Amino acid sequence: MTRSLTIALTKGRILKETLPLFAEAGIEPLDDIFTSRKLLFDTTVDGVQLVILRGSDVPTYVRHGAADVGVVGKDVLLESGADGLYEPLDLAIARCRLMTAGFPDAPKSGARLRVASKFVNVARQYYAAQGIQADIIKLYGAMELAPLMDLADEIVDIVDTGNTLKANGMVPLAHIADISSRLVVNKAAMRTRHLIIESLITRLGDAVARKEAAS
């Protein structure tokens, strides 16, 4: 079988919301992604395969042409940049907000802020744009722990329900960006596989529209 299209999908919550959209667009894996140990999956469309990756790796695979198309959160694109990628479609899934957060009674002036985040580029750009001097501390998880342990004054993180912040005595402070999952396309692939990619974008766009209309 000749490969005609490789699609990189983000594992986890995004994957669970992505697969029904792709099924509506006529693309389904031949194996159960959630139980199989495979990394590459053939699909119901001849020549189209899926690869399941960490979200932070999806733009890299698409940018370098190892995958032609990908699904990834806007937060990852904001942090890693979108050079070499087209972003033709908002899939309107895995919605959340990228925000600053901290203790509600924390002082807002004086010394430089210490900010913990895995989104170090986004955080640096945001605080600079606000004219706030901030030292950015790179963490990979459990952001709420940083202010509790006096490692940081604020955090920049994804906020969904806000329940984890509340449970740790913190509140959302400033809105940075609305986040959802996006379809991204390798720029070279858009030229060489234009017809099949345009067809995919159209079918996914129709699936998103139907889902939004029904909600």
Secondary structure by P-SEA (a helix, b strand, c coil): ccccbbbbbbccaaaaaaaaaaaaaccccccccccccccccccccccbbbbbbcccaaaaaaaacccccccccaaaaaaacccccccccccccbbbbbbbbccccccccccbbbbbccaaaaaaaaaaaacbbbbbbbbccccccccccccccccccccccaaaaaaaccccccccbbbbbbbbbcaaaaaaaaaaaaaaaaaaaaaaaaaaaac
